[in-house]
Amino acid sequence: MAEISTTDFAVTELNKVHRLPQRGHYDRETIYAILDAAIICHASFVQDGQPFVIPTLYARTDDTLLLHGAPASRLLRHIAAGEPVSISVAILDGLVLAKSAFHHSVNYRSAVVFGCGRLLEDGAEKLAALAVLTEHLAPGRWAATRRPSPAELKATTVAAIVIESASAKVRVGPPVDAADDLALPVWAGVLPIHETFGAAIPADHCDPALDPPVIER
Amino acid sequence: MAEISTTDFAVTELNKVHRLPQRGHYDRETIYAILDAAIICHASFVQDGQPFVIPTLYARTDDTLLLHGAPASRLLRHIAAGEPVSISVAILDGLVLAKSAFHHSVNYRSAVVFGCGRLLEDGAEKLAALAVLTEHLAPGRWAATRRPSPAELKATTVAAIVIESASAKVRVGPPVDAADDLALPVWAGVLPIHETFGAAIPADHCDPALDPPVIER
């Protein structure tokens, strides 16, 4: 695997954070940590001037985002045609409750990526990408489960999108209240939001003697 | 408030669920329940042929999605110009772990909306929209907190997007494993994912005698 560049992304009209620029980040460390933390991304593309946005699974490896799906996927056919995509990942960390309605907000980490992609045609490259996608979704499962058969590999289209430009936007911390509001008798603070796993639900065809895996994400 | 139409959205090339059409839904009840359950949406628009997608807060009222932000927001200026947007909401409900890598999946509820919008100029209409946005984010806070001042109202741009077309896509239930894999000694099932609130963190300027609100979302 290639080394990940440690340089920042150049700030251009494409990735510049216009609103609340103090929340903007252009370094790979911040952006990639967000991309590595979420499970679903939103990919957007243009068809006949119309914007489309769809949620999909993804994974990052080095400076590349991987997507996969059925060969008929509109998004993947669009990527195959060399058209640009924009992909966003957002993680909600909390509700920010202020003393005024105006200063209500959310704590979040988001990253937006721009690039063009290509479909992986080489079987070994495709298999390696599916390993990355599986491990991103549920670490440990690539080693634990049956690997794709040639027919399954053929039925899966994998796209690799080089991250040409990107930025992150992050809000942390308490509400910012107006000076005149500080003494209002209204609770102000943050309600943190966490994504947690509930109790595992074994499938009917799963041997009850087997223990569910511990997924560390 | 206008009555919500109870008819389904027409299936067109815009909103048709192509991949796994059995997961597609076109009825308002399903689509609006998803829109009402999430906190962040992803809005996409086209600028000079380039797709953009950004996460933002939103709320639904009747057949309209509301967005708000600073007047300089690229998305809101785009909506003001009458350009089409596509907005997606996705809720991750669980990891679906199969006996093969290929059949791994996620349980989710997602909705994609298409429409054009307009900016609200009328002060009363804008205030009503901000009430809906605040109540969607954190029910009860509109009544509990200081309402927007004229200056704050002016500093907030609100867009209303009529939902012209939409669809939902939902996956529930256990993994679907290939017949040949059923006896493999690999755990298979669902790891449910829940979004939960952690312990409230009062702001330094919050009177410790005040109790945090109970937000029911």
HADDOCK unambig.tbl for C-alpha pairs under 7 A between the chains (distance, minus, plus):
assign (segid A and resid 19 and name CA) (segid B and resid 73 and name CA) 6.35 0.50 0.50
assign (segid A and resid 42 and name CA) (segid B and resid 42 and name CA) 6.97 0.50 0.50
assign (segid A and resid 44 and name CA) (segid B and resid 44 and name CA) 6.39 0.50 0.50
assign (segid A and resid 44 and name CA) (segid B and resid 51 and name CA) 6.07 0.50 0.50
assign (segid A and resid 44 and name CA) (segid B and resid 52 and name CA) 6.77 0.50 0.50
assign (segid A and resid 44 and name CA) (segid B and resid 53 and name CA) 6.15 0.50 0.50
assign (segid A and resid 45 and name CA) (segid B and resid 51 and name CA) 5.37 0.50 0.50
assign (segid A and resid 46 and name CA) (segid B and resid 46 and name CA) 6.93 0.50 0.50
assign (segid A and resid 46 and name CA) (segid B and resid 51 and name CA) 5.93 0.50 0.50
assign (segid A and resid 49 and name CA) (segid B and resid 49 and name CA) 7.00 0.50 0.50
assign (segid A and resid 50 and name CA) (segid B and resid 84 and name CA) 6.69 0.50 0.50
assign (segid A and resid 51 and name CA) (segid B and resid 44 and name CA) 6.07 0.50 0.50
assign (segid A and resid 51 and name CA) (segid B and resid 45 and name CA) 5.37 0.50 0.50
assign (segid A and resid 51 and name CA) (segid B and resid 46 and name CA) 5.94 0.50 0.50
assign (segid A and resid 51 and name CA) (segid B and resid 51 and name CA) 6.65 0.50 0.50
assign (segid A and resid 51 and name CA) (segid B and resid 85 and name CA) 6.12 0.50 0.50
assign (segid A and resid 51 and name CA) (segid B and resid 86 and name CA) 5.84 0.50 0.50
assign (segid A and resid 52 and name CA) (segid B and resid 44 and name CA) 6.78 0.50 0.50
assign (segid A and resid 52 and name CA) (segid B and resid 86 and name CA) 5.58 0.50 0.50
assign (segid A and resid 53 and name CA) (segid B and resid 44 and name CA) 6.16 0.50 0.50
assign (segid A and resid 53 and name CA) (segid B and resid 86 and name CA) 6.14 0.50 0.50
assign (segid A and resid 53 and name CA) (segid B and resid 87 and name CA) 6.63 0.50 0.50
assign (segid A and resid 53 and name CA) (segid B and resid 88 and name CA) 6.26 0.50 0.50
assign (segid A and resid 54 and name CA) (segid B and resid 88 and name CA) 6.45 0.50 0.50
assign (segid A and resid 55 and name CA) (segid B and resid 90 and name CA) 6.55 0.50 0.50
assign (segid A and resid 73 and name CA) (segid B and resid 19 and name CA) 6.36 0.50 0.50
assign (segid A and resid 84 and name CA) (segid B and resid 50 and name CA) 6.69 0.50 0.50
assign (segid A and resid 85 and name CA) (segid B and resid 51 and name CA) 6.14 0.50 0.50
assign (segid A and resid 86 and name CA) (segid B and resid 51 and name CA) 5.85 0.50 0.50
assign (segid A and resid 86 and name CA) (segid B and resid 52 and name CA) 5.58 0.50 0.50
assign (segid A and resid 86 and name CA) (segid B and resid 53 and name CA) 6.14 0.50 0.50
assign (segid A and resid 87 and name CA) (segid B and resid 53 and name CA) 6.63 0.50 0.50
assign (segid A and resid 88 and name CA) (segid B and resid 53 and name CA) 6.26 0.50 0.50
assign (segid A and resid 88 and name CA) (segid B and resid 54 and name CA) 6.44 0.50 0.50
assign (segid A and resid 90 and name CA) (segid B and resid 55 and name CA) 6.54 0.50 0.50
assign (segid A and resid 99 and name CA) (segid B and resid 145 and name CA) 5.38 0.50 0.50
assign (segid A and resid 99 and name CA) (segid B and resid 146 and name CA) 6.36 0.50 0.50
assign (segid A and resid 100 and name CA) (segid B and resid 145 and name CA) 4.92 0.50 0.50
assign (segid A and resid 100 and name CA) (segid B and resid 146 and name CA) 4.30 0.50 0.50
assign (segid A and resid 100 and name CA) (segid B and resid 147 and name CA) 6.21 0.50 0.50
assign (segid A and resid 101 and name CA) (segid B and resid 134 and name CA) 6.77 0.50 0.50
assign (segid A and resid 101 and name CA) (segid B and resid 142 and name CA) 6.28 0.50 0.50
assign (segid A and resid 101 and name CA) (segid B and resid 145 and name CA) 5.76 0.50 0.50
assign (segid A and resid 101 and name CA) (segid B and resid 146 and name CA) 5.96 0.50 0.50
assign (segid A and resid 101 and name CA) (segid B and resid 147 and name CA) 5.71 0.50 0.50
assign (segid A and resid 101 and name CA) (segid B and resid 148 and name CA) 6.37 0.50 0.50
assign (segid A and resid 102 and name CA) (segid B and resid 148 and name CA) 5.77 0.50 0.50
assign (segid A and resid 102 and name CA) (segid B and resid 152 and name CA) 6.84 0.50 0.50
assign (segid A and resid 134 and name CA) (segid B and resid 101 and name CA) 6.78 0.50 0.50
assign (segid A and resid 142 and name CA) (segid B and resid 101 and name CA) 6.28 0.50 0.50
assign (segid A and resid 144 and name CA) (segid B and resid 186 and name CA) 6.92 0.50 0.50
assign (segid A and resid 145 and name CA) (segid B and resid 99 and name CA) 5.38 0.50 0.50
assign (segid A and resid 145 and name CA) (segid B and resid 100 and name CA) 4.92 0.50 0.50
assign (segid A and resid 145 and name CA) (segid B and resid 101 and name CA) 5.76 0.50 0.50
assign (segid A and resid 145 and name CA) (segid B and resid 186 and name CA) 6.59 0.50 0.50
assign (segid A and resid 146 and name CA) (segid B and resid 99 and name CA) 6.37 0.50 0.50
assign (segid A and resid 146 and name CA) (segid B and resid 100 and name CA) 4.32 0.50 0.50
assign (segid A and resid 146 and name CA) (segid B and resid 101 and name CA) 5.96 0.50 0.50
assign (segid A and resid 147 and name CA) (segid B and resid 100 and name CA) 6.20 0.50 0.50
assign (segid A and resid 147 and name CA) (segid B and resid 101 and name CA) 5.70 0.50 0.50
assign (segid A and resid 148 and name CA) (segid B and resid 101 and name CA) 6.36 0.50 0.50
assign (segid A and resid 148 and name CA) (segid B and resid 102 and name CA) 5.79 0.50 0.50
assign (segid A and resid 152 and name CA) (segid B and resid 102 and name CA) 6.83 0.50 0.50
assign (segid A and resid 174 and name CA) (segid B and resid 203 and name CA) 5.65 0.50 0.50
assign (segid A and resid 175 and name CA) (segid B and resid 203 and name CA) 6.96 0.50 0.50
assign (segid A and resid 182 and name CA) (segid B and resid 205 and name CA) 6.39 0.50 0.50
assign (segid A and resid 186 and name CA) (segid B and resid 144 and name CA) 6.90 0.50 0.50
assign (segid A and resid 186 and name CA) (segid B and resid 145 and name CA) 6.57 0.50 0.50
assign (segid A and resid 187 and name CA) (segid B and resid 206 and name CA) 6.05 0.50 0.50
assign (segid A and resid 187 and name CA) (segid B and resid 210 and name CA) 5.77 0.50 0.50
assign (segid A and resid 187 and name CA) (segid B and resid 211 and name CA) 6.55 0.50 0.50
assign (segid A and resid 187 and name CA) (segid B and resid 212 and name CA) 5.70 0.50 0.50
assign (segid A and resid 188 and name CA) (segid B and resid 202 and name CA) 5.96 0.50 0.50
assign (segid A and resid 188 and name CA) (segid B and resid 203 and name CA) 5.69 0.50 0.50
assign (segid A and resid 188 and name CA) (segid B and resid 206 and name CA) 5.63 0.50 0.50
assign (segid A and resid 189 and name CA) (segid B and resid 201 and name CA) 5.47 0.50 0.50
assign (segid A and resid 189 and name CA) (segid B and resid 202 and name CA) 4.18 0.50 0.50
assign (segid A and resid 189 and name CA) (segid B and resid 203 and name CA) 4.36 0.50 0.50
assign (segid A and resid 190 and name CA) (segid B and resid 200 and name CA) 5.88 0.50 0.50
assign (segid A and resid 190 and name CA) (segid B and resid 201 and name CA) 5.08 0.50 0.50
assign (segid A and resid 190 and name CA) (segid B and resid 202 and name CA) 6.42 0.50 0.50
assign (segid A and resid 191 and name CA) (segid B and resid 197 and name CA) 6.21 0.50 0.50
assign (segid A and resid 191 and name CA) (segid B and resid 198 and name CA) 6.46 0.50 0.50
assign (segid A and resid 191 and name CA) (segid B and resid 199 and name CA) 6.76 0.50 0.50
assign (segid A and resid 191 and name CA) (segid B and resid 200 and name CA) 4.70 0.50 0.50
assign (segid A and resid 191 and name CA) (segid B and resid 201 and name CA) 6.35 0.50 0.50
assign (segid A and resid 192 and name CA) (segid B and resid 197 and name CA) 5.50 0.50 0.50
assign (segid A and resid 192 and name CA) (segid B and resid 198 and name CA) 5.01 0.50 0.50
assign (segid A and resid 192 and name CA) (segid B and resid 199 and name CA) 6.88 0.50 0.50
assign (segid A and resid 192 and name CA) (segid B and resid 200 and name CA) 6.65 0.50 0.50
assign (segid A and resid 193 and name CA) (segid B and resid 195 and name CA) 6.48 0.50 0.50
assign (segid A and resid 193 and name CA) (segid B and resid 196 and name CA) 5.58 0.50 0.50
assign (segid A and resid 193 and name CA) (segid B and resid 197 and name CA) 4.60 0.50 0.50
assign (segid A and resid 193 and name CA) (segid B and resid 198 and name CA) 5.95 0.50 0.50
assign (segid A and resid 194 and name CA) (segid B and resid 195 and name CA) 5.56 0.50 0.50
assign (segid A and resid 194 and name CA) (segid B and resid 196 and name CA) 5.33 0.50 0.50
assign (segid A and resid 194 and name CA) (segid B and resid 197 and name CA) 6.23 0.50 0.50
assign (segid A and resid 194 and name CA) (segid B and resid 198 and name CA) 6.71 0.50 0.50
assign (segid A and resid 195 and name CA) (segid B and resid 193 and name CA) 6.48 0.50 0.50
assign (segid A and resid 195 and name CA) (segid B and resid 194 and name CA) 5.57 0.50 0.50
assign (segid A and resid 195 and name CA) (segid B and resid 195 and name CA) 4.52 0.50 0.50
assign (segid A and resid 195 and name CA) (segid B and resid 196 and name CA) 6.39 0.50 0.50
assign (segid A and resid 196 and name CA) (segid B and resid 193 and name CA) 5.58 0.50 0.50
assign (segid A and resid 196 and name CA) (segid B and resid 194 and name CA) 5.33 0.50 0.50
assign (segid A and resid 196 and name CA) (segid B and resid 195 and name CA) 6.39 0.50 0.50
assign (segid A and resid 197 and name CA) (segid B and resid 191 and name CA) 6.20 0.50 0.50
assign (segid A and resid 197 and name CA) (segid B and resid 192 and name CA) 5.51 0.50 0.50
assign (segid A and resid 197 and name CA) (segid B and resid 193 and name CA) 4.60 0.50 0.50
assign (segid A and resid 197 and name CA) (segid B and resid 194 and name CA) 6.24 0.50 0.50
assign (segid A and resid 198 and name CA) (segid B and resid 191 and name CA) 6.47 0.50 0.50
assign (segid A and resid 198 and name CA) (segid B and resid 192 and name CA) 5.02 0.50 0.50
assign (segid A and resid 198 and name CA) (segid B and resid 193 and name CA) 5.96 0.50 0.50
assign (segid A and resid 198 and name CA) (segid B and resid 194 and name CA) 6.72 0.50 0.50
assign (segid A and resid 199 and name CA) (segid B and resid 191 and name CA) 6.76 0.50 0.50
assign (segid A and resid 199 and name CA) (segid B and resid 192 and name CA) 6.87 0.50 0.50
assign (segid A and resid 200 and name CA) (segid B and resid 190 and name CA) 5.88 0.50 0.50
assign (segid A and resid 200 and name CA) (segid B and resid 191 and name CA) 4.70 0.50 0.50
assign (segid A and resid 200 and name CA) (segid B and resid 192 and name CA) 6.65 0.50 0.50
assign (segid A and resid 201 and name CA) (segid B and resid 189 and name CA) 5.49 0.50 0.50
assign (segid A and resid 201 and name CA) (segid B and resid 190 and name CA) 5.09 0.50 0.50
assign (segid A and resid 201 and name CA) (segid B and resid 191 and name CA) 6.35 0.50 0.50
assign (segid A and resid 202 and name CA) (segid B and resid 188 and name CA) 5.97 0.50 0.50
assign (segid A and resid 202 and name CA) (segid B and resid 189 and name CA) 4.18 0.50 0.50
assign (segid A and resid 202 and name CA) (segid B and resid 190 and name CA) 6.40 0.50 0.50
assign (segid A and resid 203 and name CA) (segid B and resid 174 and name CA) 5.66 0.50 0.50
assign (segid A and resid 203 and name CA) (segid B and resid 175 and name CA) 6.97 0.50 0.50
assign (segid A and resid 203 and name CA) (segid B and resid 188 and name CA) 5.69 0.50 0.50
assign (segid A and resid 203 and name CA) (segid B and resid 189 and name CA) 4.38 0.50 0.50
assign (segid A and resid 205 and name CA) (segid B and resid 182 and name CA) 6.37 0.50 0.50
assign (segid A and resid 206 and name CA) (segid B and resid 187 and name CA) 6.05 0.50 0.50
assign (segid A and resid 206 and name CA) (segid B and resid 188 and name CA) 5.63 0.50 0.50
assign (segid A and resid 210 and name CA) (segid B and resid 187 and name CA) 5.75 0.50 0.50
assign (segid A and resid 211 and name CA) (segid B and resid 187 and name CA) 6.54 0.50 0.50
assign (segid A and resid 212 and name CA) (segid B and resid 187 and name CA) 5.71 0.50 0.50
